[in-house]
Amino acid sequence: MLTRRTLMTVATAAVLSAGFAGAAAAQDWKAKYPELVFAVIPAENASGVTDRYQPLMDYLSKELGVKVTLRVANDYAAVIEGQRAGNVQIAAYGPASFARALLTGVKTEAFAIEVNQDGTKGYHSVLYVKADSPYK
């Protein structure tokens, strides 16, 4: 779930990572990227994603000094291909899709992690098997 705390964590990490580059380097990247595209995969309908992420886009645009645009993709393959093609500069990946992006040659780096409302971090999954399966 995307919370205000998560938004601020991502925003702070993005601003800090850009801020350490130095003034000359900052102008160089701004010239190269007058607009940054932030791609996400919706867990619900796309309009809900847009409403929840727009404050982050506004904050990043203000702090970074370039327009940051949200792109809601249909699936992770679209985000991976967008990054590989240079059309997406920032993406919200889950653990498996991030690993897939790296394995398929996307030059990306993790700089933030989602924090759950209870303060925990990480990924949780469940596997189900038939009751008579040899796997328990």
Order of alpha helices (4+ residues) and beta strands (2+ residues): alpha-alpha-beta-alpha-beta-alpha-beta-alpha
